[in-house]
Amino acid sequence: MCGRFTQSYTWRELVELYRLTVPARNLRPRYNIAPTTTIDVLRLSETGPELVPMRWGLIPGWWKKTAKEVPSTFNARVETIAEKPMFRSAFKRMRCIVPASGYYEWRTVEGSKQPYFISAADGAVLSIAGLWDQWKNPATGETISSCTLIITAENDFTRPIHERMPVFLGGDDRDAWLTGKAGVEVLRSAPNDLLRMWPVSTRVNKSGVGDDDASLIEPIGDVAATSPFIAGSAAPLS
């Protein structure tokens, strides 16, 4: 799963990566994003790709209860997105990409959860495949745009940490996904050399803490200095 991630990039990076032509926005770096908060999302409009704010945790358009009653929809498994009622409509017509500078996963070490920060090996922006939808709150009439991140099976590199990982899109797959020309065939596990990771402070374990604290992604102590996972590798953790 992917239950916490970061968005720290410049507008120039997004313009170059996604060929944005919309007016520039001030982007605030965020280092501890949790579900149900608002995130940056890339979607197609009539004039081209645009970056818009959305709730992380998809609310399907047909939902009749309150937003608080929606089950956990911040992740969507690739194996079921085409059939599961919560996601199948969005899969057919509402594609998006969530730009990320990295994400967190946890490994149990001596009974405690040790967080690891995982990012692109070259430090570039990662493009996570997603789905989005619009929902109208029946009580207030407010329209809410929301999204989910698609997850798939882990690769050899991340297997010691977790059995699932986000789907990262590259090159032509990004355009094919957004336009709907591509299906589940592009939703693959990442190559082993795409990512790097290292252990970070357990301060990130608390959602809402340190959202603007860049030190959350810094490697910790001697463990980080000797980690075989400081760069892309399939070496086992000791």
MOPE-V623570 format. One record per helix or strand of 2 or more residues. SS is the DSSP state (H for helix, E for strand). FROM is the first residue (numbers start at 1). LEN is the number of residues. If there is no record, write none. Layout:
# MOPE-V623570
SS,FROM,LEN + SS,FROM,LEN
This chain:
# MOPE-V623570
E,4,4 + H,11,8 + E,30,5 + E,38,8 + E,48,9 + H,67,3 + E,75,3 + H,88,6 + E,95,6 + E,102,8 + E,112,9 + E,126,11 + E,143,11 + E,164,3 + H,172,8 + H,184,3 + E,195,5 + H,202,4 + H,214,4 + H,221,5
